[in-house]
């Protein structure tokens, strides 16, 4: 990371509430082609979340504690604050002298931008302002939130606008919290109803929806220079697993999450197709 930070733009995407098993199934079935083309070997890495709900997990992630590989460690980290005795800070770790990664990257010359999704990023009260308050620039609108059927399209449009406004020589750290997977997500599944509620199938349909538009995000962040991207979940959620529903609880469906990091090159980023362009225009209106 010491060779990457300072020379590359950086993208961190948290697919809020995405379960590992659902993500792995959709990749294997060819239902998320735009994501799968960037996953090493076309597969998600299985990891353990640093928290069981959004606020706790993102506090850890922004402190450099990304989801941990689901195997005995220790596992060297990509980012870490400087402190004595760290067993996961290695030669390749980017070490910063600030309380969190976001301000560490700002100190290194990055323009830090948050595009929020779920309520912990809505800036509508003190608690919803903590996480976006770490960034130099932050965005949240109701159309980015969990109740919007077009939330991710709207977030991507915002990201495209952010990138277009930046000077060419300004390094960017862009964070996007994707709300589409979070309940309610029933409206992403054809034939589902509000009365029937969310299911594992509607959760999967929400991921397929995100995949249809994530190519635009990848194209935007790699349009100026090579970009290092991290795409992961902050925690999963239960749909009746072991009698549990939801998250902020200690069940495997919550703790086990998908993770991937990869490079995005300007000449490799797919351009949005005509259907995506029409949908983007409709969302902007």
N, C-alpha and C positions, 0 to 999 in steps of 0.2 A: 504493500500500500504506500510505502514511502516513495516509490517511483510513480505511482498513480496520482496521489494527492498533489495538486499544483500543476499537473500537466493535462488532466482529464476533467471533464464535467462529471458530476456525480448524481445519480438518481437512486432514491430509496422509495419503494412502493410497498406499503403494507396492505395486503388484501384482507381487510378486517374480518375476523371470525371464520376464515376459511379452514376447513378440516383437511388434514393430510390425506385421508383415505379417499375423499371425494376428488381432491385435486389429482391424485395419482390415477384414479379410475378414468377421469376425463382425458388425461394425457395419453393413457394406454389405448383409449377408444378413438383417438383422433378428433376429439370434440373441442380441443383448444389449440388449433394449429399455430396461431400466431405466437402464443407463449411457448409451445413445445419446440418450435424451431430454435429457440434460444436456450432451452434447458440442456445441460450436459447429458448427452446420450438420450435426449428426449424425455428425461425423467426428473421429477422433483427429488431433492434430497430430503430425507426424513430427519426432522429436528425436534427439539423440545423447546417450547415457548418459555421466555423468561418471566411470564406472568399469566394469570388466568383470565384477565379482562383488560380492556384497552388502555386505561390510564396507567395501571401498574406496568404493563408490558412495554408501553412506549417510553415511560420514564427510564426503564432499563435499557431499551434499544438506544435511546438518545445519550445514554451514558457509555455506550460502546458494547453493551451486552446483547448482541444479536442472538437469535435462537441458536441453541447449542446442538451440535451433531448428536444423534441418538445412538451413541456408542460410548464406551468408557474413554475417558480423557486422561490428561488435560488436553484441551483443544485450543491452539493459538488463535487469538482474535485478530480481526482486521483492524479494529480501532480500540484504543484504550487511553484513559486518563493516566497520567503519570502518578503512580503511588507505589511505595515500597512493598515488596513481598508478593506482587502479582505473579501468579503461576501461569497465566495465559497471555502475558505480554511477551512476544517473541521478536526476533530481529526484523521480521517483515511487518510487524504491527506499526500502524501510524499512531504515535503517542502525542497527546496534546496536553497543555498545561492550563486547562480550563475545566470547569465543573462538568461540562457536557460536550459531546461531539459537535453539536450545532454551532456553539460559540467558538469551539476550537477551529472549525472550518472557516468561520467568519474571520477569525484572527489570522488565518492563513491566506486571506484574500478572496474567499468565496462569497458570492451573494447568496444568502440562504433564503429559501422560499418554501412556505408550507401551503399546500392546498388541502384543506381539511375535508372530512367526510362525516364521521359519526359525531355525537353530541359533545364529546370531550374536546372537539376542535371548533365549536360553533361560536366562541367568543361572546356568548350571550350572558355570561356571568363570570364570577371570579374563577370557578373551577374549569369552565370551558375556555378560559383564556391562558391557563398555565402552559400547556404544550405549544400552542401557536405563538405564545409570547417569547419562546426561545429564538424565534426566527426574525430576521430583519424585515421580511415581507410575508404576510399571511393573508389567505383568502378563505372565506366561507360564505356560502349563500344557501338558502333553503333548498334550491335545486341540486345542491351537492349532497344532501342529507339522505337518511335511510328511507324516507317515505317517497322519494322521487324515483319513478321507473326509468328515468333517463339521467340518473346521477352521474354515472361515469363519463358519459358523453359530455356533460356540462363541465366536469372537472378537466377533461382533456382539452376542451376549448380554452379554458382558463390557462392551462399550461402552455398551449401554443401562443397565447397572447403574451405571457411572461417571457418566453424565449425570444419572441420578435422584438420586444422592447429593450433587451439587454445589448449593451455594446459588444462588439464581436470579440474583444479581448478580455471580457469579464468572465471569470470562471463562475460556474453555477452549481450549487447544491440544491436540488429540487426534491422535496418530499411530498408524496401523495398518499393520503389515507383513503382507501377505496371503501365506500360504505355499502356498495351494492349487495355484498354477501350477507350483511347483517340483517337480522329480522327488522321489519317485514320484508320478505323476498318472494312471497307467493306470486306477485304480479309478473315475475320473469318466466313463469312456467305456463305454457299454453293450456287453457282450460281450467286452471286453478282459480279458486274463489277466496275472497277475504274470509268467508265463514269457515272454510276448510283449514285456512291458516297455512303456515310455513311447514315444509317437509324437507327431508334430505334431498328429494328430487328438485324442489324449487331452489334449494341452496346450489345444487349442481347447475341448474339453468341460469342462475345469476352469474356463476363463473363463466359459463359459455357466453353470456352477454358481455362481460368484461373483455373476454378474449376478442370479440368482434371489433372492439374499438382500441385495444391497447397498441396496435400497430401505429396509430396516429401519435400516441404519446412517445413511443420509441423513436419515431421519425423526427419528432420535434426536438427531443433532447440530444439527438445525435446530428442535428442539422448544422452545427457550428464546428464541432470537433468530436473526437472519440469520447465516448461516455462509458463509465463503469456503472453498471446497474445492479442493484440488489432488489429482488422481488421475493417477498415472504409473507407469511401470516403472522399476526401478533398473538393469536390464540385460536383455538377451534370453538366448536359449540356442539351441544348434545341435542339430538332429536329423539328422545326416549331411550337412549343408550343406557342400559342398566337402571332404567327408571328415571334417569336424569333428563332435564330439559334446560337449555340455555348454557351459560358459562359463569365465570367467577366461582368455579367449583373444581375439585380435584379428580377429574375423570380423564381417561386416555383420549377421548374425543376432543377434549379441550387442550390438553398439554402437547399433543402431537401435531406438528404443523409442517407445511411444505416450505422449502427454501431453495433459492437459486441465486447465484451471482454470475455475471457474464459481461462481456464488452459489447457495445453497440457502435458500429462503424457507420459513418455517413453513407457510404456506398452500399451498405447492406440493409439499411432500414427500409422496409416496404412502404410505399406510398399508399394513402387511403384510396379505396376503390370508389366507384361512383355512388354506390349505395351509402357508404360511410360519409361521403361528402354531402349527400342530400340530408342525411340524418343530422350531421353537424350543423348545417344551415338551419334546419328546423329547430334544433335545440337553441341556437343563438337567437332565433326569433322569439 
